[in-house]
Amino acid sequence: MKYLGVIPARGGSKGVHKKNIKNICGKPLIYWSIKAASDSQAISDFLISTEDQEIAKVAQSFEASVDIRPQHLSRDQATTISVIQDLAKRLPDVENFIVLQPTSPLRTGALIDQCINQFEKGSYNTLATGFYCKCQEYGSHNNDRRQDHKGFFYDDGNIYILNKKHVLNELWFGEKIRKFAIDKQYNFEIDDTVDFVVLEALMNKYLLKEE
């Protein structure tokens, strides 16, 4: 299998209780990532990784495959890369993993396919979506102009593509990275209740009007 989409959805969210199944635009948050993965033409298959039975039931109600995490990956300290590494060990036929965090509900199947196209075009072993950030801490400069700074690439958590070789070594990135800057509306993700308000407005403007 060339590409497996993985939607990591832990139940123990600290910022917003049961965040991954909280409604946004009339559907549970996780639904929008399931829809994007389903709409992708390039993903071979996808699954939900969770330790939470309620999230599992919601995902299955949308006909998504669910993988229940081992107990040691169900704790707060577990990282996403450790979860993907466990899948890589159990799914030897997968070549690349596409990580689709539920906190980016504005993502589309077309955007996923665009990322895969970019990944393949340059023979990269890692891809991350994001934007070039020119933020500087106040007090560290004398009112410098933002445009005079090169800035740095900030990964927005929307889409990651990880080569199996690096995943097995529990590496979040390899030596040949595609830093893929995407349109600003896709950069927003949900961490708290205010973000739900912001994303719902963005989804109504950019996503739902297209359907």
PyMOL commands that set and color helices and strands:
alter all, ss='L'
color gray80, all
select helices_A, chain A and resi 19-21+29-39+53-61+71-73+80-90+109-121+146-148+164-168+184-187+193-206+208-210
alter helices_A, ss='H'
color red, helices_A
select strands_A, chain A and resi 3-8+23-24+27-28+45-50+65-68+96-99+126-133+152-163+177-181
alter strands_A, ss='S'
color yellow, strands_A
deselect
rebuild
show_as cartoon
